[in-house]
Amino acid sequence: MSKKNGTDATRRAFLRSVAVAGSAVLVGLESGAAAAQGAQKLSPSDPLAKSLGYVENAASVDKAKFPTYKDGQACDKCRFYTGAAGAADGPCQIFAGKAVSAKGWCSSFVQKT
């Protein structure tokens, strides 16, 4: 293989990876913008929410039914919550496409580190 062909192959591989990375960034921005524009609020009566004991206010967790709950836990302190700091609600990785209350709680709670 000549130096020119090797250089062309490297350049093509680089341009291909730039195109793929650029597409990924655009998709990420688009999905983030959709989430920021007001995802549907999660209802505590949603079947998945009910199964995980989701409440909009952590102070109302049934501690007898969910003994893993500890005072001070709330969605905004959970690693699955991706809402902006200080926002009243935001997206959650557990409840895809839905916004949860920052003061809420469910049994999937995992403390942010």
Secondary structure, 3 states (H helix, E strand, C coil): CCHHHHHHHHHHHHHHHHHHHHHHHHHHHHHHHHHHCCCEECCCCCHHHHHCCCECCHHHCCCCCCCCCCCCCCHHHECCECCCCCCCEEEECCCCCEEEECCCECCCCCECC
